[in-house]
Amino acid sequence: MPITFKQLRTLEDLAPCERLQEAVWKFNKADIIPSRFMRLLCKHGGFAMGAFDGETMIGFLFGVPAIHYGRPSQHSHMMAVLPEYRNQNVGFRLKTAQREEALSRNIDLITWAFDPLQSKNAHLNINKLGVIACSYDINLYGEETSSKLHSGLGTDRLLAEWWLVSDKVKTIIDGQNQEAAKKQSAKGLNINRTERDEQGLLIPVGSDLTLTDDVLLLEIPDDIDKMKDSNIQIARKWRELVQKALLHYFDAGYYINSLQVVEREGNTRRIYYVLERLTKPYKSPCFPLH
C-alpha cells in the first residue's frame, strides 16, 4: 500500500504524534509535546503533516512560527519516521510538503536543528533538500534528554537554513543535482586528520584551525551511532573536534554549503562537510541573494 500524506489540523489528527514521539525517541512523558499544544500552534502559524500506511500514522513533521533575520519564517521543530519506514523517502516528502505549504503563505525560510555527527540526516538536509548552515549550538537541549538517542554525546546542533526559493534549492528539489552530489569527489583542504584503529574505527587525531582557503573539508564519521556503541571515547573525540572546528570556521566567515560522500575500497565511505568562505553580500549571514 502506498504511503499517503495529510496535513494535521484537529486534536484527533494530531493525537498519534504523541505515540510516534515515544516510539522514535523513547521520550518519557515530560518530553513529549502534547497534541493540544501542537493544535494551538498550528492554528496560529504552525504546520503539521502526517505520513500514513493505510490508517496508521508512520511519520510526522511539526513546525512552529518563527522570526529569523527580522522576517517571518518557520522553525521545523520535529520530524519523526518509524524505523521500519526509513530509507523510503518519507522524510523528504514530509519536508517538500512543508515547503509547498510555507510558500503558499509567502514564507521563504524554514529552519531546523540537526545533529552535526549524524551523516545520513546531514545528507538528507544538505544534499537532498539544499540547506546551508552557519550556526552551531552547544547542548541545545542540555547535555542529555530522556531519549537514549541523546545519551553520551550531548545535544550539539547545527541550524539548517532552507531558503525555499533560492536557485540552489529549486535546482536540487527538481532532482538535477542529487546524484551529482553523491558521486562528486571531495575537493579542498582538509581541516582534520584521521587514522584507523585496530578495529577499523576512524579516529580524529587533530585539526588545523589556521586555514584560509575558499573551500575547506571537515570529515565526520560515517556512522556515529555504531561508533558510540563500539567506543564512546572515540565518539566523544569526534564531538569535540567537530564542535571546535565548526565554531571556529563559522566565526571566521565560512558556512556549510554541501556534503560530499566519497566511496572507498572495501565498501567504506568518507563523509565531508564542505565549508565555503563568504565572498559577497548576503541576505542572511550566509546565503546569497537569488
Number of C-alpha atoms within 10 A of each C-alpha: 6 7 15 15 18 15 18 22 18 15 15 11 17 24 16 17 27 15 14 21 24 15 14 16 18 16 20 12 12 8 14 17 14 15 18 14 11 23 21 14 18 19 11 10 16 20 24 26 22 25 24 17 14 11 8 11 22 23 26 28 23 23 23 20 16 17 12 14 9 7 11 15 20 25 22 22 13 15 21 22 22 16 11 8 14 13 11 10 11 22 22 16 14 24 19 14 17 22 20 14 14 20 13 10 9 11 18 19 22 26 22 19 20 18 17 20 24 15 20 13 15 22 22 16 23 25 24 21 25 26 26 25 23 23 19 21 15 14 13 14 13 11 14 16 16 15 15 11 16 17 13 15 21 19 21 22 20 23 19 24 24 23 24 22 15 16 13 15 21 15 15 18 17 11 13 11 16 18 12 12 18 16 12 13 12 18 12 15 17 17 22 19 13 14 10 11 9 6 7 8 17 19 18 22 13 12 16 11 14 9 13 13 11 13 18 24 22 23 23 24 21 19 14 21 15 13 19 16 10 13 12 16 13 17 24 17 16 23 20 13 19 22 19 14 17 24 16 14 22 19 12 14 16 25 25 26 20 22 26 24 21 15 15 9 6 6 6 9 14 15 22 23 24 22 28 21 19 16 11 9 11 12 10 13 15 24 21 15 11 10
